[in-house]
Amino acid sequence: MRDRGSAGGKPAAVEELLQHVVNVLVVIVEACGAAVIIIGAVWAFLLFVWVGLRDRSTRAFVPVRLTLGRFLALGLEFQLAADVLKTAVAPSWEEIGQLAAIAAIRTALNYFLGKEIAEEKRQIAEDEDEDDDEDDDGDDDEGDDDSSTDPTDHRRAGRTV
């Protein structure tokens, strides 16, 4: 027959080991999330400078915002994953409540960030469609005119075929 004292010590040791492993994983996942956000911020800043030197229109900066938004969303996903891991080993209801509040805030941030990214993409698509429509309208008007912009059109050069 086993000694209950030693058998009772094994689950506590396993639980302690599990808690230690999860705490290490939480730090790693949080660091990954922070790294993604930092890399995204640096990348977006460099893109901002590059775009700013070439084109100062506000429309030119939309891709910069989208880039930063994507990095922020991914970084928040890592942070949320770390929060989920923390709840697995949270020893008290108070800590679980705090983690739930943090997770809710991060989830809400991610949701609204995703909506903003989708809205920016939609706006870019609309702007591109408007630009295409303007180009198409210009071509249609020129086609109605007797003069042609086609360099192979001999009438324009004063030659008749």
N, C-alpha and C positions, 0 to 999 in steps of 0.2 A: 504494500500500500504506500502511496506517495505522501510525502509530508505536505500538508496544506500550505504551510508558510512559504515553501519554495515554489509551489505551483502558483500561489497568489502573487509572487514577485515577478514571474514571467510576463503576465499581461501588463503589469505596470511598466516593465522594462521595454516591452514592445511598443506600448503606447507612447512612452518617452522618446523612443527612437523614431517612431512615426512623426511625432510632433517636431522633432529636430529636423528630420528630412524635409517635411513640409515647410518649415520656417526657412530653410536654406533655399528651397524651390521658390518660395514667395519672394525672397530677395533677388534671385536670379530673374524671375519673370518681371518684377518691378523695374529692375535695371534695364532689361530689354525694352520695356515700354518707354522708360526715360530716354534711352539711347535712340529709339525711333523718333521720339518727339524732338530731341536735340538735332539729330541728323536732318529731319524734315525742316526745322527752323533754319538751319544753316543753308540747306539746299534752296529753300524758298527765298532766303535773303539774297543769295548769289543770283538766283533767277530774277529777283526784283531789281537788283543792280543792273544786270544784263539788259532786261527789258527797258528799264528807265533810261539807259544810255541810248537805246535804239528808237524807242517810241514812247512818248509821254502821254498818250491818250489813256483815259481811264479804262477803256475797253481792253487795252493791251495787258493790264494787270490782272484780269480775271483768271487766266491760267495760273498765275502765281498763287492766288487765293485758293484755287482748286487743289493745287499741289500741296500747299500747307494743310488744307483741310483733310486731305487723304492721309497725310502723315499723322495728324492729330487724331483722327478716327482710329487708325491702327494702333497708335500709342495708347489710347484710351482702352482699346480692347485688351491689350496686355495688362494694363492696370486693373481692369475688371477681372481678368483671369486670376491675378494675384489675390484680389478680394475674395473670389470664390474659394481659392485654396485656403485662405485665412479662416474662412467659416468652418472648414473641415476640422480645425484644431482649436477653435475659439472656446476657451474654458468657461465663459460666463454668458448669460443672456444679455448683459450690458454690452459686452464686446460684440456679440452677434448683432445687436441692434445698431451699434455704431457702424459696423461693416455693412449692414443692410442699407443704412442711410447713405454711406459713401458710394456703395454700388448703385443705388437709385440715382444719385446725382450724376455719376459718371455715365450711366445708361441714358439719362435725359440729355446730357451734353452730347453724347454720341448720336442720339436720335436727331436732335436739332441740327447738329453739324452735318449729318447725312442729308437732311432736308435742304439745307443751304447749298450743299454740293450739287444735289439734283437740280435745284432751282438755277444755279449758275450754269450748269450744263444745258438746261433747257433754254436759257437766255442766249447762250452762245449759239446753239442750234438755230434759234429764231433769227439772230443777227446774221448768221451765215445764209439762211434762206432769203432774208431781205436783200442781202448783197447779191445773191444769185438772181433774184427777181429783178433787181435794178439792172443787172448786166443783160438779162434776157430782154427786158423792155427796150433797152438801148439798141440791141441787135434788131428787134422787130421794127423799130422806127426807121432804122437805116435801110432795112430791106424794102420798105415801102417807097423809098426815094429812088429816082431813076439813076442817080450816081451811086457807084459801088465802091466799097473800100477794098475790094478784092484786087490785089496787085496784078492778077492775071487777066483782069477785065480790060479788054482793049479799048472799050469806049472811053474809059477814064483817061487813058493816055492820048486820046484824040485819034486813035486808029480805028478803023472799021474793018470788020472781018467779012 
